[in-house]
């Protein structure tokens, strides 16, 4: 995960990252299942941390998660994300 961190005071340069990178998860059924299990675990952890931040009332945090949806999967070329 250190490869994906942006250090304070440094700019985020998206071109530095491979858009097809799947990290530690291989593009196989086994890799997908592993990713789903860890995502479920981390979602719970994020919920716990969000409660702590809310209770403290002095800090805020924005987390943006994005799923890549290939146009072919949506059934048309150059399609925008479904709303």
C-alpha positions, 0 to 999 in steps of 0.5 A: 500500500505504500506505493499508493500513498501521497506524502504531505506536501507532495502533489498527486500525479495520476500518470505515475500509476498504472490504470490496470494495476490490481495491487496484491490481487490477481485477476482470477476468481481466487484473487477476486474472492480475496479482495471481496473478503478484505474489502468487507473487513476494511469496510467494517473498520472504516465504519468504526473509525468514522464513529470515533471521528464523529464522536470527537467532533474536531476532525473530518476525513473524506474517503473516495472509492472508485470502481473501474467499469469497462465500457464493454461490461456496460454493453456500449462503447464510450459509455458514461458510468451508470447513475 
